Amino acid sequence: MQKKQTILVVASLLVVVLSVTLAYFTAQIIGEGKNISVTSTDLKIVFTDTDGNIEGNGITPGWSNSKTFTVKNESNGTYKYDIIIKDLINTFKTYKYLEYKITSTDGGYNMTDYSYLPKSSTKEDVALVYEVSIDKGKTHTYTIEIKYINDEYVDQSIDMGQNLSGTIYIREFTKPTMKLTDKLMADNPTIGTRTTFTAFTETNKGTLYKATEQIGTNPVKDVYYFAGDAKNNWVKFGKTTESSCIYKGKDVLFANMTNQTIKTPENETECTSTNICDAGENRGYFVGLTESECTDMNGKWITEKATWNGTSTKDIYWRIVRTNADGSIKLLYAGTSPDTEKAYIGTSAFNTTDNDPMYVGYKYGTTGSLENNRLNTNDSTIKIYVDNWYKNNLTAYTKYLSKDAVYCNDRNLASGQTYSTTNRFDYAPYERIRNKQPTYNCTNMSDAFSVNNTSAKLDYPVGLMTIDELSYAGGQAYTKLTAPYAWYYTNVNGKSSYGSGAFWALSSNYRDGSNLSVWVVGGSAHPGGLDFNYVGNSIAVRPSVSLSSCNLISRGDGSPENPYVVYTGNGVCE
């Protein structure tokens, strides 16, 4: 794409009005060319520049402005406070170009990266910094910077005439009291039911759908799920360290044709190891390939290098799949931003060996019979891959995750089928999904993987989505997805959230001679549709975790701009 011409963006950018809100004290001050001080018995807030305004009129891409202020605790004890935008209005169309960053030089909250300002067409209070502790006699010095990014490869004229306004407030922190589950139900008061699972095109804003789940012989429980064009099921939970390799404003991936893996470059050497292969709009940019390998995949060889931007800590985004029988909330990994086209942790084979039915198991035992397969003494290749990712990123968040939530690796046989190590047979998920009859039930406890199930024991509370869950969400077998796109497939911009490849589900498919297959979500052949792949192939991995029913919601409305944020302070889910 050619460089865009600089365009005019008309905006009224964040008039900063300072406020202190305590249980017994409220004040508002607008700066008028002088230093500002607001003092209560306990807390003092001071602007350290000439006034309290951040303004911009007729701004262009590349604009930025900042404000410095201090928070001083003059009480006899420790206080906790939030930094919020009150009455936020943000009508900018593009998701990622309007950013903010808050930094502190002396013990206050310090953001390591810029974050996107939430969108809002009506006035809304949004927390930017949450639960900052300040000791007696201490002062926190802050700088807030707001900027409108100049993306030279994108036409940003869609933002002409849009507005941003709001009020910066400092308020006393109050521990949340609402459970995430209750918030989810309150935000989605319409409860629907579905009896058929053909193409799903209903408008479903503020809607959850009701089904049931039974684990083994346990009582049947009601569960609720998102389906179709759901847009309010975003969650921000946990952090990961992510590398950044960029070309023309897009992420660049490292491909290794020898072992058939694709990953984010881990260092500058991998990022700049080769020239760039442009694999097309749906597949993106790659390094690590030779020119001939690029040509073989119908790519365009570009004699330029990508740019290495180093590593940084990123928030992890998830999509809510459904509630579980134990009251927890199941999530699907969605990358480190709502607009990512890399909502996967990397690529892996399901199992590197595929010559026996036992290798459809997330864990497996020995050959010879289905009962032997279900002994679950060995970890699959993909389980090892997922567990390693969990250990590196989410160990500190384990107490917020359910140990009873089930990830069902259903190895039951389809009706009329006979188990064989040589002949063709189908598994039950193959039959159900082809017949559009999904179920949340997991009837055999040796398939019901969880941390607390000794018959199918997980080391960590993490797994994969089942193909039945994806069918409930709106997926169709061997069918190209049409609008409205299923939420598990698209990012905030309506594009594939995981490129043109496929990603693994947890459900077995069939055994046919030397071919052993597991269900996947399709890539280029059936975008967003439900398909299969052979267990020895390396494709995308998107983990799933389940938030315990004890979790409280600190903020958010589930939108990509203002996702639900789980409260991770003390005293919850201990």
C-alpha positions, 0 to 999 in steps of 0.5 A: 500500500502506498503511503497515505497523505497526511489528513486532518483529524478534528478532535477535542482531546481530553480536557483534564479535570482533576477530582478527588473522590473519598467517601466524604469528600469530592472536588473538581478543579479546572486549571486556568494558567496556574498550579493546581492543588486539591487537598482533603484531610487525607490526600493531595493532588497537584498539577505540576505544570501550568494548567490542567488541560490536554487539548488538541484541535485539528490534530493530525496523525503523529499528534501527542500531548502530555500532562504531569501531576502528583498524588501525595498521601498526607494521612496517617495510613496507607491509601489505595486509589484509582486513576480514571477517565470520567464521562469518556466519549471516544468516537474514533473509528479505528481501534488501535490508533488512539493510545495512552500511557501513564508512567511514574518516577517514584513508586506509582503505577508504571505502564510499560507499554501504550494501551488503547483508549476505550471507545464510547459513544455515550459518557462512560467512566473508565479506569486507566489505573486501578488499586494503586497503594500509597504509603503515609507521607509518600508522593507519586509523580505521574505523566499521562501521554495521549497520542494519535499514531501515524500509520504511514501505510494505512489511510486513517481518514475514517477518523476525520471529524471524530471526538475524544473528551473526558475528565481525569479523576483520582478516586479512592479504591473500593474493592469490587463486590460483583462476581464475573458470572453475575456481571456476565448474566446482567449484561446479557439479560436475553436467554435464548435456546437453540434446537438446531445447529445449522448456519447461525445468523441471528442478531444476538446483542446482549444474548446468551444461549442456554444448554446443559452439561453432564460430567460422567454420572454427575447431576445435569447442570445448566450452562450458558454460551455465546453464539454467532456474532457476539461482540461483548465476550472479551476478557483481559486476564494475565500477562505474557512476554512477547517479541515484536518483529515488524514490517510495514506496521504488520507483525512478522513471523519466523517460519522453519520449513525443516520442522514445519513450525511457525512462531514469533521471532524470539530475538533480533537475529531471527527477525532479521535473519533473511529477507521478507517473504510476502505470503499474501494478505491472508497469510502475512509476512515471514522471515526464516525462509529462502527465496525458493521456499517463498516461491514454492508457497506462492509468496513474493520475495522482498529484498528488505529486512524487518525491524526488531522492536524487542520484547515487552510484557503484554496483557493477554486477551481472551474470548468467553466461550461459556459457563461450565457445570462447576460455575466457572467461565471457559475462555479461549486465547485471543492474543495480546490485542483485539485486532491481532491476526496471531491469536495463537501461542505457536504451532505444534503437532497434536502428536508426533506419532500417528500410527495408532488410535491412542495418539488422538488422546490429549493423554494416552496409555497403551495400544490394543483397545480403547480402554488401554488408550484411556489409561492416560499415562503419557502426555501428548505433544500438544499437551506438553506444548500448552503446559510449557506455555502455561508455566512461562506465562500463567503460573502466578494466576493459577489460584483464579482458575478452576481445577474442576473445569473439564476439557473433554477429549471424547474418545467414544466411538460413533454408533455402530463402529468397532475399534481397530488398530488397522481398519477405518472407524469413526469417533463420536465427535465425528458423527455428532458434528456432521449431524449437527448434534453437539453436546457439552456432556463428557460421559467417560471420566477418562476423557474428562480432563481436569486438575482434580480428576485422577482418571484424566488428570491435568498438571495445570488448569489449561486445555483446548476447546472441544469441537462441540463448543465451537459448534455451539458457538456457530461453527459448521462442519466443512463449511466456509463461514459467512456473515455474521462471522463467528466470534471465535474466528474473527478479530475486532476488525472482522478479519481472521484472528489467527491468519489463514491456518487452522487451529486444534480442537480437543476432539477426535475425528476418525482412524483410517488406515495410516491416517489419524485425525482430530477436529480443527477450526479451518483455515484457508479451505474452510475459514472459520468452519469445522474441519479435520487435520492429521495428528502429525501436522503442525498447526496453530494452538489456542489454549483454553482456561476456566475462570473460577466462580469466585472471581470478581469483576473489577471493570469493563463491559466485555467489548474489545475496547473495554474488556472485562478485567478480573480483580486479582487483588488479595482475598479473592480465590485464595 
